[in-house]
Amino acid sequence: MTLDIANVSRRYDAVVALDDVSLSVADGAFLALLGPSGCGKTTLLRLIAGFEKVSSGTIVLGGRSVAGPDFHVPPEDRRVAMVFQSYALWPHMSVAENVAFPLSVAGADRAGAARRVAQALEAVGLAGLSARRPEALSGGQRQRVALARALVQDASIILCDEPLANLDIHLRATMLEEFRRLHRETGRTFVYVTHDQAEALALATEVAVLDRGRLSQRAAPETVYNEPANIAVAKFVGEGAIVTATAETAATDGRAAVRLAGRKLLLRAPPGAAPGPAQVLIRPEGVSLGGDIDVRVVATTYKGAFHSVTVELADEQRLSLHLPVAPAPGAILRLSVDDGWIIPATAESPAAGAGR
């Protein structure tokens, strides 16, 4: 099922939770809504589900208008299913009864419902646990029950509100693969809310980054990571540093000459990038040892597979890189900046500083 959101805003008295958001989701896509706490992503999900009403704008599901300033289709009539962070399972019901609950509410015949419940439990790997109660399940198993309950419904869009937030790191890795597999096998449209960039980049076919109620960027995961549309996206997605430099040429064939730390670099640039002051995103993988830029080691952090090293340029701006061995604080290294992205200039771009 397709999803079309046009100029949607949601206001709570003087507070604007969503501000003129527009995006379209193709049938069978996996869209991740990504952003920090309070950016509006859960509000947008609840508007799609029908749990809240839009203040302005429209929402269209599969060609059918379901929300606008003067009309509102209730959640049960939208053909959407919801997977909650808290699982939302009935403790007095068995696994099978929890999964079957939406069907019983819809008045489905018992034999047909039992068959669909069995298929859903088989799909999430819980076929042998249908008689258990939620209290006898692990966190990962409870989340699978919630997924099965969503799959059993006649819903073409599955909405997920930070479904892995309550799981430990190992269970999250397992469930990420489960979501990927179910999306691939069912072909349903997924809209997935998360503040975890790793989840969004790993799962989604497209990522929509929200910031302070507005849509900052909507693109493929690779584009959001490699070519953030503004400072907010560059700081939130991925590890790296944002430094001030001077673009000496306009963008040509996707690159521009940039002067940084007294050196001339040829870096990736958006169309229309002009000469002048520029803010450049440099990821750790874009920096290597052995160049002609002198830096001083400020700090190191052991990450297991590598050491994350923060270094300082002569003008006190900082970069980060990954090294197999940690150099001593204060040590002088010689680096090469092999890759970077000139962040598009916007009216709201803040002063440059260290990014995540």
C-alpha positions as CSV (number, residue, x, y, z in Angstrom):
1,M,0.0,0.0,0.0
2,T,1.2,3.5,-0.8
3,L,1.3,6.3,1.7
4,D,1.1,10.0,0.8
5,I,1.6,12.7,3.4
6,A,1.0,16.3,2.2
7,N,1.8,19.4,4.3
8,V,0.9,17.7,7.5
9,S,1.2,19.7,10.8
10,R,0.3,18.9,14.3
11,R,-0.1,21.5,17.0
12,Y,-0.7,21.2,20.7
13,D,-1.9,24.7,21.7
14,A,1.3,26.8,21.2
15,V,3.6,23.8,20.6
16,V,4.2,22.7,17.0
17,A,5.1,19.0,17.1
18,L,5.1,18.6,13.2
19,D,5.5,21.5,10.8
20,D,4.4,21.1,7.2
21,V,5.8,17.6,6.6
22,S,5.3,16.1,3.1
23,L,6.5,12.7,1.9
24,S,5.4,9.7,-0.2
25,V,6.1,6.1,0.5
26,A,5.9,3.5,-2.4
27,D,4.1,0.2,-2.0
28,G,6.4,-2.4,-0.4
29,A,9.0,0.2,0.8
30,F,10.7,0.2,4.2
31,L,10.8,3.8,5.4
32,A,12.7,4.7,8.6
33,L,11.7,7.9,10.5
34,L,14.9,8.9,12.2
35,G,15.7,11.7,14.5
36,P,16.4,12.7,18.1
37,S,13.9,12.6,20.9
38,G,11.2,15.3,20.4
39,C,11.7,15.7,16.7
40,G,8.2,14.6,15.8
41,K,8.7,11.1,14.4
42,T,6.4,9.3,16.8
43,T,3.8,12.0,16.4
44,L,3.9,11.4,12.6
45,L,3.5,7.7,13.1
46,R,0.5,8.2,15.4
47,L,-1.1,10.5,12.8
48,I,-0.6,7.8,10.1
49,A,-2.1,5.2,12.5
50,G,-5.1,7.4,13.3
51,F,-4.4,7.7,17.0
52,E,-4.2,11.5,16.6
53,K,-5.7,14.1,14.3
54,V,-3.9,16.3,11.9
55,S,-4.0,20.1,12.5
56,S,-3.5,20.7,8.8
57,G,-2.6,18.8,5.7
58,T,-3.8,15.4,4.4
59,I,-2.8,11.7,4.7
60,V,-3.7,9.3,1.9
61,L,-3.4,5.5,2.3
62,G,-3.5,3.4,-0.9
63,G,-5.3,6.2,-2.7
64,R,-7.9,6.7,0.0
65,S,-7.9,9.9,2.1
66,V,-7.9,9.1,5.8
67,A,-7.0,12.3,7.5
68,G,-7.5,16.1,6.9
69,P,-8.4,19.2,8.9
70,D,-12.1,18.4,8.6
71,F,-12.2,14.6,8.5
72,H,-10.6,11.6,10.3
73,V,-10.9,7.9,9.6
74,P,-10.5,5.9,12.9
75,P,-7.5,3.5,13.3
76,E,-9.6,0.3,12.9
77,D,-10.7,1.4,9.4
78,R,-7.2,2.3,8.0
79,R,-5.8,-1.3,7.4
80,V,-2.7,-0.5,9.3
81,A,-1.0,-2.6,12.1
82,M,1.1,-1.2,14.9
83,V,4.1,-2.7,16.7
84,F,4.8,-0.9,19.9
85,Q,8.0,-0.5,21.9
86,S,6.3,-1.9,25.0
87,Y,4.9,-5.0,23.0
88,A,1.4,-4.2,24.4
89,L,0.6,-7.9,25.1
90,W,-2.3,-9.0,27.2
91,P,-0.7,-10.8,30.2
92,H,-3.8,-13.1,30.8
93,M,-3.8,-14.3,27.2
94,S,-1.6,-17.0,25.6
95,V,0.7,-16.2,22.7
96,A,-1.9,-17.6,20.3
97,E,-4.7,-15.6,21.9
98,N,-2.7,-12.4,21.8
99,V,-2.0,-12.9,18.1
100,A,-5.6,-13.7,17.4
101,F,-7.0,-10.7,19.3
102,P,-7.3,-8.4,16.2
103,L,-9.1,-11.1,14.3
104,S,-11.6,-11.8,17.1
105,V,-12.4,-8.1,17.3
106,A,-12.9,-8.1,13.5
107,G,-15.3,-11.0,13.9
108,A,-13.2,-13.5,11.8
109,D,-14.4,-17.1,11.7
110,R,-12.7,-19.3,14.2
111,A,-11.2,-21.8,11.7
112,G,-9.8,-19.1,9.4
113,A,-8.4,-17.2,12.4
114,A,-6.7,-20.3,13.8
115,R,-5.0,-20.9,10.4
116,R,-3.8,-17.3,10.1
117,V,-2.5,-17.3,13.6
118,A,-0.5,-20.5,13.0
119,Q,0.9,-19.0,9.8
120,A,1.9,-15.8,11.6
121,L,3.6,-17.7,14.5
122,E,5.4,-19.9,12.0
123,A,6.7,-16.8,10.1
124,V,8.3,-15.3,13.3
125,G,9.6,-18.7,14.6
126,L,7.2,-19.1,17.5
127,A,5.1,-22.1,16.3
128,G,5.9,-24.2,19.3
129,L,5.1,-21.5,21.9
130,S,1.5,-20.7,21.1
131,A,0.2,-21.9,24.5
132,R,2.7,-19.8,26.6
133,R,1.8,-16.6,28.5
134,P,3.9,-13.4,27.8
135,E,5.5,-13.7,31.3
136,A,7.1,-17.0,30.2
137,L,8.8,-15.4,27.2
138,S,12.0,-13.5,26.7
139,G,12.0,-9.9,25.5
140,G,12.9,-11.0,22.0
141,Q,10.1,-13.6,22.0
142,R,7.6,-11.0,23.2
143,Q,8.6,-8.7,20.3
144,R,8.1,-11.6,17.9
145,V,4.5,-12.1,19.3
146,A,3.9,-8.4,18.7
147,L,5.2,-8.8,15.1
148,A,3.0,-11.9,14.6
149,R,0.0,-9.9,15.8
150,A,0.7,-7.3,13.2
151,L,1.3,-9.8,10.4
152,V,-2.0,-11.7,11.1
153,Q,-4.1,-8.6,10.4
154,D,-5.3,-7.6,6.9
155,A,-3.0,-4.7,7.0
156,S,-0.9,-3.5,4.1
157,I,1.2,-1.1,6.2
158,I,3.0,-2.0,9.4
159,L,3.9,0.8,11.7
160,C,6.7,0.3,14.2
161,D,7.4,2.6,17.1
162,E,10.9,2.0,18.3
163,P,10.2,-1.8,18.6
164,L,13.8,-2.7,19.6
165,A,14.5,-0.1,22.2
166,N,13.8,-2.4,25.1
167,L,16.1,-5.2,23.9
168,D,19.8,-5.7,24.6
169,I,22.4,-5.3,21.9
170,H,22.5,-9.0,21.0
171,L,18.7,-9.4,20.7
172,R,18.5,-6.2,18.7
173,A,20.9,-7.7,16.1
174,T,18.8,-10.8,15.9
175,M,15.5,-8.8,15.5
176,L,17.0,-6.5,12.9
177,E,17.5,-9.6,10.7
178,E,14.0,-10.7,11.6
179,F,12.5,-7.4,10.4
180,R,14.6,-7.5,7.2
181,R,13.4,-11.1,6.5
182,L,9.7,-10.3,7.2
183,H,9.8,-7.2,5.0
184,R,11.4,-9.2,2.2
185,E,9.1,-12.2,2.4
186,T,5.8,-10.3,3.0
187,G,6.3,-7.4,0.7
188,R,4.4,-5.1,3.0
189,T,5.0,-1.5,3.5
190,F,6.9,-0.7,6.7
191,V,7.2,2.7,8.5
192,Y,9.7,2.3,11.3
193,V,10.4,5.0,14.0
194,T,13.8,5.0,15.6
195,H,16.4,7.3,17.1
196,D,19.1,4.7,16.5
197,Q,20.8,5.5,13.2
198,A,22.4,2.1,12.9
199,E,18.9,0.5,12.9
200,A,17.6,3.0,10.3
201,L,20.6,2.5,8.0
202,A,20.5,-1.3,8.3
203,L,16.8,-1.8,7.7
204,A,15.4,0.9,5.5
205,T,15.1,1.3,1.8
206,E,14.6,5.0,2.5
207,V,15.3,7.2,5.5
208,A,13.4,10.4,6.5
209,V,15.3,12.5,9.0
210,L,13.2,14.8,11.2
211,D,14.5,17.8,13.2
212,R,12.4,20.0,15.4
213,G,9.2,18.9,13.7
214,R,10.5,19.4,10.1
215,L,11.6,17.0,7.5
216,S,15.4,17.6,7.0
217,Q,16.1,15.0,4.4
218,R,14.5,12.0,2.8
219,A,16.8,9.7,0.7
220,A,18.3,6.3,0.5
221,P,20.4,5.3,3.6
222,E,23.7,5.6,1.6
223,T,22.8,9.2,0.5
224,V,21.8,10.3,4.0
225,Y,25.1,9.0,5.4
226,N,27.4,10.2,2.6
227,E,25.6,13.4,1.5
228,P,23.6,14.9,4.4
229,A,21.4,17.7,3.3
230,N,22.2,20.1,6.2
231,I,24.1,20.5,9.4
232,A,21.4,18.8,11.5
233,V,21.5,15.6,9.5
234,A,25.4,15.6,9.4
235,K,25.6,15.9,13.1
236,F,22.9,13.2,13.9
237,V,23.8,10.5,11.3
238,G,27.1,8.7,11.7
239,E,30.4,9.6,13.4
240,G,32.5,12.4,12.1
241,A,33.5,16.1,12.4
242,I,32.2,19.2,10.8
243,V,35.0,21.7,10.1
244,T,35.1,25.2,8.6
245,A,37.1,25.4,5.3
246,T,37.2,27.6,2.2
247,A,35.8,26.4,-1.1
248,E,38.1,27.8,-3.8
249,T,36.0,26.6,-6.8
250,A,32.4,26.0,-7.6
251,A,31.2,22.4,-7.8
252,T,32.1,20.6,-11.0
253,D,31.2,17.0,-11.7
254,G,30.3,16.6,-8.0
255,R,33.6,18.0,-6.6
256,A,35.1,21.3,-5.5
257,A,38.6,22.5,-4.5
258,V,38.7,23.2,-0.8
259,R,41.4,24.8,1.3
260,L,41.7,23.2,4.8
261,A,44.6,23.5,7.2
262,G,46.7,25.2,4.5
263,R,46.2,22.3,2.1
264,K,44.2,22.2,-1.1
265,L,41.8,19.2,-1.2
266,L,39.4,18.0,-3.9
267,L,36.2,17.0,-2.0
268,R,32.7,15.9,-2.9
269,A,30.2,18.8,-3.3
270,P,26.5,19.3,-4.0
271,P,25.3,20.9,-7.2
272,G,25.4,24.6,-7.0
273,A,28.1,24.8,-4.3
274,A,29.9,28.1,-4.7
275,P,33.3,29.5,-3.7
276,G,33.5,30.9,-0.2
277,P,33.3,29.7,3.4
278,A,32.1,26.1,3.6
279,Q,31.3,23.6,6.3
280,V,32.7,20.2,5.5
281,L,31.8,16.8,7.0
282,I,34.8,14.5,7.3
283,R,34.1,10.9,8.5
284,P,36.8,8.8,10.2
285,E,37.0,6.6,7.1
286,G,37.9,9.7,5.1
287,V,41.1,10.3,7.1
288,S,44.3,8.2,6.9
289,L,47.9,8.3,8.2
290,G,50.8,9.3,6.0
291,G,49.8,12.6,4.5
292,D,51.1,16.2,4.9
293,I,48.7,17.6,7.5
294,D,50.1,17.8,11.0
295,V,47.8,17.2,13.9
296,R,48.0,16.6,17.6
297,V,46.3,13.7,19.4
298,V,43.8,14.9,21.9
299,A,42.1,11.7,23.1
300,T,41.6,8.1,22.3
301,T,38.7,5.7,23.0
302,Y,39.0,1.9,22.7
303,K,36.1,0.5,20.6
304,G,37.2,-3.2,20.4
305,A,38.0,-3.5,16.7
306,F,39.7,-0.2,16.6
307,H,40.7,2.9,18.6
308,S,38.7,6.1,18.0
309,V,41.2,8.9,17.9
310,T,40.4,12.6,18.2
311,V,43.1,14.9,16.7
312,E,43.4,18.7,16.5
313,L,44.5,20.8,13.5
314,A,46.7,23.9,13.8
315,D,43.6,26.1,14.0
316,E,42.2,24.0,16.9
317,Q,39.5,22.3,14.7
318,R,39.2,18.6,15.4
319,L,38.9,15.5,13.3
320,S,38.4,11.8,14.2
321,L,39.9,8.7,12.7
322,H,40.0,5.0,13.5
323,L,43.4,3.3,14.2
324,P,44.4,-0.2,15.2
325,V,46.8,1.1,17.9
326,A,46.2,4.1,20.1
327,P,48.8,6.9,19.9
328,A,49.7,8.7,23.1
329,P,47.8,12.0,23.9
330,G,49.9,14.9,22.6
331,A,51.6,12.9,19.9
332,I,52.0,14.6,16.5
333,L,50.6,12.6,13.5
334,R,50.7,13.4,9.8
335,L,47.3,12.8,8.1
336,S,45.7,12.8,4.7
337,V,42.1,13.8,4.2
338,D,41.0,11.5,1.4
339,D,37.3,12.2,1.4
340,G,34.8,14.8,2.7
341,W,31.4,16.3,1.9
342,I,30.7,20.0,1.5
343,I,27.4,20.4,3.4
344,P,24.8,22.4,1.4
345,A,24.4,25.9,2.7
346,T,21.0,26.6,4.3
347,A,19.5,29.7,5.9
348,E,19.3,27.8,9.2
349,S,22.9,26.4,9.2
350,P,24.4,26.9,12.7
351,A,28.1,27.7,13.2
352,A,30.4,24.9,12.5
353,G,31.5,22.6,15.3
354,A,32.3,19.0,16.2
355,G,29.7,16.5,14.9
356,R,28.9,13.0,16.1
